[in-house]
Structures are given as C-alpha cells and as structure tokens.
Amino acid sequence: MTGPESAALDGLVATITGGASGIGKRIAYRFASTGAAVAIGDIDTAAAATAAAELTGLGLRAIGIGCDVTDEQSVATFVATAAETFGRLDIHVNNAGFTKDAAMHRMSLDDFCAVIEVHLVGSWLGTRAASSAMRTFGKGGSIINMSSISGKVGNAGQTNYSAAKAGIIGLTKAAAKECARFGVRVNALQPGLIDTAMTAAMDSATLEARVADVPLGRIGTIDDVADVAIFLASAQSSYMTGNVLEVAGGRHM
C-alpha cells in the first residue's frame, strides 16, 4: 500500500476488541497497513494470537491478547498491556459482539442480558479503560464504537441486539462530552448490510430482498466499514466527536 493512506495512522497505537475475525480482523489489518501498531483482543485467545501472527508475518506490528469484554479486569488488562507494549494508546475500537436472535416472546432473559453485556457493557468498559489510558498519556485519542443500523430502526427478532446497539449511541454521545476536554474523541459506526458470516448464513431470497432495500444496490464489504474506521481514527476527523456515521449504502436513511 502506498500513498497518503499508507501513513494515515503512522506511529499510532490501536486496540481492537473482537479483532480475531470478521470486521474487527479487517480493521486490525487496515490499521496496521496504514502505520499503526495494533493489539487484537478477543475472547478466543488462540484466535487473537493467530490473527496477530498473520500481521507480523507481513512485517506489520501486532500483538494478540485474550479479552473478555464483559469482564472489567480483562478489559483493563488488555488496554494496559497494549499501552505498555507499544508505549502509548491512541485508538480504541469497541467491536466485540455476537447475536442471540429470537422473537421477543421466545427470547430468554439470559439471552437478552448476554447480548446487552457483550455489546453495551463491553463498549462502556472499553470506552472507560481506553479514555483513561489516553488521558494518562496526554496525547488525546479516538474511540470508535461499533453500533449497527439495527440500533436506529430496530430489527424484528433482535430486541436484545437492537437495544444494545441503540444504547451504544447514547453511550457514545455522553462519553464524547465527558472526554472532549482531554482531546479524546468518541464516535460510532452504524454498519448496515455487510458481507460477513452472518449475511452468508441467510437464505438467498432473504438476502436478495434486503439488498433490494439498499439505494446503492449492493451489499457492503468489510473494507467499506474499515475505510470509515480509518477516517475516524485519523487526524482527518480531528474536529468530529459524538457523531454516528452510517455505513449502510443509504438503507434506512
């Protein structure tokens, strides 16, 4: 990679939760390719180590660390280890997540709470730990919270997921107000229909119907999301905080 983007994050350090697969893994690769040292956190410690090894094999700077985003100490250790290893912390992405879909009358309280814990509580713990570290280093920083277009419009069968993703927007805006005086920006992404394992599992008729609802006429790619993450992580968005950027091809605009 050459040109301006190759140096967009030069010398910066980023932590990414849920970074061993899917969108998180792609963001980790793109951040590292644009000059950042990255710490990949994941509940699957072995997968985090493997993802990091793939990057170091390409001559990029990366470490993999086990991280349970629902555990306060685990999140704190993840952030602290990254900062100690690379000497600073500039970017943090709260990306870890999963789904437990069911109609509301069939959804258990445990499944509702589990999704809230990973997405919303996990994002709060990550935002708190990362902003504290960034404040200590005194160089400002950028925190990116992964919401979803589901948090804007709601999806049937996803009362837990939609509630968590909507909550992340409130968290983002409140945290942005608290962190601004330290030079720490907090923004959120709302991906729409993205080509991931989740969409790959859809039957063709359902997928075609959803793509038909996208004004740009195609499913999004993980690079579409990573491109906007790079923008929010870089100095190009230095006057933006508390914003929610939709990466949805115009769907549900």
N, C-alpha and C positions, 0 to 999 in steps of 0.2 A: 504494500500500500504506500503510495506516495502522494505528495500534495498537501494542502492545508490540513485535511482531516487527520493525516498520519501523526500530526503533532498537537492535535486539539487538546489532549489531556496529558501532554508531556510533563513528566516529573510528578504527577499527582498519584494519590493512593486511593483505591476504591475498595469497598466491601460490598458484597452482593449476597443476600440470603436466597436460598433456593437456587443456587448458582450452578448446580451439577447437571441440570437438564433443561430442555425447553428454552423459553425466552430468557431465563436467568443465565443459562450457559452461553447463549449467543451474546447477551450484553457483556458478560465477562470477557469473551473473546474480542468483541469490538472495542471495549475499553482498553484492553491490553494492546491491541493493534494500533490504538491511537495514542499510545505513550504511557498509559497508566500501569502501575503495579496493582494487581488485583488479589484480593483474598476472597476465595469462594467458600461460602458457608452452606452447609446442607445437613439435614437430619441424617442422611446416609453418608457417614464419614468416609467410607471407601470410595464412593462415587465422587465426593468432593476432591479427594486426593487424586483420583484418576483424571478428573477434568483439569485440575491444576497441572498435572504432569503433561497433559496434551499441550498446554500452553507453553510450559517451559521447554518442551521438545521443539517448539517453533522459535525458541530464542526469546520468548516473552517472559515477563516477571509475574509469577503467580504462586500462591500457596493455597492449599485446601484444608479446611478446618471443619470438624463436626460442629453443628449448631442446631439446637432445638429452639426455635423462635418463641415457643411458649414458656421457656424456662429463663427466668431473669438472669441467673448467673451464667448460663450458657451463652446468652446474647452478649453480656458484658465481657465475657472471656474472649469471644470471637472478635469483638471490636478492639479490645485491648491487645490481643495477640497480633492483629494486623498492624496496629499503630506501632507496636514495639518492633515488629519485624522490619517494617519499611520506614519508620521514623516519623510518621505523620498520618493524618487521615483527612481527606478532602471530599470524598464522595461516599455516600452510602445508599444502597438500593434495597428497599424492603420488598422483596419479590416472592418470598416463600408462600406457597399456597396449595390447596387441594380442594376437591369438591366432594360433597356427600348429598347428592340430589335426591329429592323425593317430594311428592305433593305434601303440603303442609299437614294435612290430617294424618299422613302416614309417617311423617318425619319424627324421629325420637328427639327428646330434649338433648340427649347426649350428642347426637349428630348435629343439632343446631349449635350447641355450645362449642363443639370441636372446631367447626369452621370459623366461628367468631374468634376463638382463641388463636388459631394459626394466623388468620388474615389480619384481624383488627388489633388484638392484644399484641401479636407478634410485631406488627408495624409500630405500635406505640413503644414497645420495649426497644426496638431497633432505633427509632427516632430519638428516644431519650438517651440511649447509650452513645449513639453517633454524635448527636449535638453536643453532649457533654465533652466528648473527646475533642471535637472540633473547637469548642470554646477554650479548652486547655491549651491547644496548640496556637490559638490566636490568629489563624490564617483564614478564618471563615470556612465555608464549605457548601456543599449541595447535597440535600437529601431528596431522594426520589421514591415516592410511594406508589406501588402498583395497585391501582383501583381497577375498575372494569366498567364498560358501558352498562353492565348489569346494575351497577350502583347508581346509574342515572335513571334507567327506565324500569328496572326490575324484570326478572325472568320467572315465569311460572315453573314451579319445581325447584326453585332456588331461593326460597325465603331466607335461608341462612347465608348463602353466598352474596345475594343482593344486599342484605342488611349489612354484612361486613364491609363490602366494597363501598357502600354509601357512607358508612361510618368512617372509612379511611379519608373521605373528602373532608369531613368535619375535623378530623384529626390534623390533616394537612394544613388547613386554614388557621386553626388555632395555634399549631406549632410554629407556623410561619410568622405569626405575630409575636410569639414569645422569643423566637430565635433571631429575628431580624437585627436586633441591636448588637448581636455578636458576629454579624456578617454571614450567618448561616441561612441559606435559602432552603425552603421546603416546598416542593411542588409534587404534583401527582400526574400519572398517566392513566388514561382510560382506554385500553385496547378494546376493539370490537371483535369481529370475526377474524381470527388469526389462524393460520395453518400450523396447528400443533397436534399433539397426540389426542387431545380432547376432540378436536374437529375431525380428525382422521377416523375416530370411532363412530361418527354419525353415519346414518344410512344416507345413501346418495340423494334420495328425494328430499330429505330434510335439509341437507347441505345446500342443494340447488335452490331451495326455497329461500334460505337465508341469504345466499349470495345475491339472489334477485332483489333483495331489500337494500343492497348496498349501491348507492348512487354511482360510485366509481366502477361498479360492475365486476369486482374481483374480490377474492379472499385476501386478507392481509398476510404478510410474511413476518417472521420473527425479526428480520432486518428492518422492516418498517418501524417496529417498536424500538429496536436498538438505535436507529438513527435519531429518534426523538430523545431517547435517553442520553445519547452523547450530547445533544444540544443542551439539555437541562443540566448536564454535569459540567459543561464547559463555560468559559467566560463569555461565550456568545449570548448566554441568557442571564448575564450578571445583574440585570435590573428586573428580574422576574422572580416573584415568590408568592406562594399561596395560590398558584394557578393550577388549573386542571386542563390538561391537553388531551383531547380525544384523538385516538389513532384508530379510526373506525371507517374510513372511506366515505364518511358522510352519513352512515347508518344512524338513525335516531337523532339526527341533528336538530 
